[in-house]
Amino acid sequence: MTRDIALGQFVPGKGIVHRTDPRVKILLLIAYITLIFCSFNFVSLGIITAAVVTVIALSGVSFKLYFKSLKVIIFIVIITSLLNMFYGTGEPIWQLGFLKLTMSGIYRAIFVTVRIILLILISSCLTFTTSPTDLTDAIERLMSPLKVFRVKVHEIAMMMTIALRFVPTLLEETDKIMAAQKARGADMESGGLIKKVKAMTPILIPLFVSAFRRAYDLATAMECRCYKGGEGRTRMKSLHIGKTDIIGIVFSALVLTGVVLCDVFILPII
Amino acid sequence: MSILEARNLSYTYGVGTPFEKAAVKNLSLSVNEGEVIGVIGHTGSGKSTFVQMLNGLIKPQSGQVFFDGVDIWSKPKEIRKIRFKIGMVFQYPEYQLFDETVYQDISFGPKNKGLPEKEIDRIVRKSAKFVGLSDRLLKQSPFDLSGGEKRRAAIAGVIAMDPDVLVLDEPTAGLDPKGRDLLLSQIMQYHRERKNTIFFVSHSMEDIARIADRVLVMNGGVLEMLDTPKKVFSQAEKLESMGLRVPQITKIMLALKDMGYDIDEGILTVEQAFVEIVSLLKKEGKI
């Protein structure tokens, strides 16, 4: 059951998106997200949609996985688009009590739905194509200017790496403990909410105990290898901006210009 | 009479993903009441998957498991009842301890089974005695025990369900030699008194040779051999090709036989070897 989460999963590959420098990918992701929320008419929304579809097609990750990550947010999409539908202004097309359906409401709903879907698709694309270590590495580099303000950038990145590293381990551990308690006749399926919560104790306590044990072990192991924070540390794999990155940047710059031009010259719909 | 029967069991992990891997392929066997089955196999040979199918923790994708002649999955809602009859001790079971005291932890299984209070008390104390836990330890928190004591407490927690079949997945892994011998003899003592069926998964050929009535050899998810320890361990080369080995003493005796001495090839323990060598020397008139 714990294996079905697609959001935030890394899928190894060798495509152009995989090869792009993680720092570039993060910056481009931020640019795309800004664009998604800055497209106010159908033409600019169309351009950004086409761009996102191109990127996820190039990523070489199966569309099935993208659908899986969309499944998680389907409820949010439905609720927000319904709310938006009835929040428009202007002539109502259809009315039921205080609920007024307007043309602007429908446009709004369409925009919100498309925006959320694009948002999930493009951020999934980043996590699907970038390994957790690359990701934290890139975050550390991008945040390094903050060192001036005494932000412990290296420590934050290290904590993220460790947390991500232990997600699968703890999931596996949970499965194991669950199996062991089920073998002792633990009943986790039947009963009301309170009974179900109570039934979790035999799983949570051993899980916490083992998480602490792992943390101590890891701390000892790091100290044994003379880990003392980021000061003076060098990297085995240093990041370089290459040809693929330039292609990505140029492509995104074109999309950016397109969207901005459309926004300027075509009347906004919402 | 056969108490547990497996028919054409198969299980594949990650069906439909790039990580698809067949863990168990078309496995059939029948086990008699009171038998001790030693299970050996290389890491990843499907032993753990197989034993978890026996008590319904993993549902086989094809094939059936019969307990006392009844398919355990015939009523999926009552699969919990099967788990009280087929007890399962996992690898490193000490990590499943959770309750405030050892006593309460051992009583988790019998409580789930729905036994009356008095019966629970009796069976908890009895199980603790089987694995050699004193009354003083029963009152302590399981997290204050030593590694070996924790292991014992966890095993007692499964024995306390009074299962007809007990599956032990590497119960002696990570224990010191003394703790190993003690635990092994306690399990055998329990087996002699309770007369139930035991599956004993282990990487220690010496342990298997000492206690098993029959040895089940798994390789790549397939049941490779199922026979008496004597017959299985006489096929040293075949076992070694599967990444396993025979008990050290058996290896020595097989080497002696290769040198031309007239020795039985199914020697499994040092005691047997001693008797065999003495009788050989006597025959040759050397003593």
Chai-1 contact restraints between the chains, C-beta under 6 A:
chainA,res_idxA,chainB,res_idxB,connection_type,confidence,min_distance_angstrom,max_distance_angstrom,comment,restraint_id
A,I177,B,Q96,contact,1.0,0.0,6.0,A-B,restraint_1
A,A179,B,L57,contact,1.0,0.0,6.0,A-B,restraint_2
A,A180,B,F90,contact,1.0,0.0,6.0,A-B,restraint_3
A,A180,B,Q96,contact,1.0,0.0,6.0,A-B,restraint_4
A,A183,B,R83,contact,1.0,0.0,6.0,A-B,restraint_5
A,A183,B,M88,contact,1.0,0.0,6.0,A-B,restraint_6
A,R184,B,F108,contact,1.0,0.0,6.0,A-B,restraint_7
A,R184,B,G109,contact,1.0,0.0,6.0,A-B,restraint_8
A,G185,B,R80,contact,1.0,0.0,6.0,A-B,restraint_9
A,G185,B,R83,contact,1.0,0.0,6.0,A-B,restraint_10
A,G185,B,F84,contact,1.0,0.0,6.0,A-B,restraint_11
A,G185,B,G109,contact,1.0,0.0,6.0,A-B,restraint_12
A,G185,B,N112,contact,1.0,0.0,6.0,A-B,restraint_13
A,G185,B,K113,contact,1.0,0.0,6.0,A-B,restraint_14
A,P202,B,F98,contact,1.0,0.0,6.0,A-B,restraint_15
A,I205,B,F98,contact,1.0,0.0,6.0,A-B,restraint_16
A,P206,B,Y95,contact,1.0,0.0,6.0,A-B,restraint_17
A,P206,B,Q96,contact,1.0,0.0,6.0,A-B,restraint_18
A,P206,B,F98,contact,1.0,0.0,6.0,A-B,restraint_19
A,S210,B,Y95,contact,1.0,0.0,6.0,A-B,restraint_20
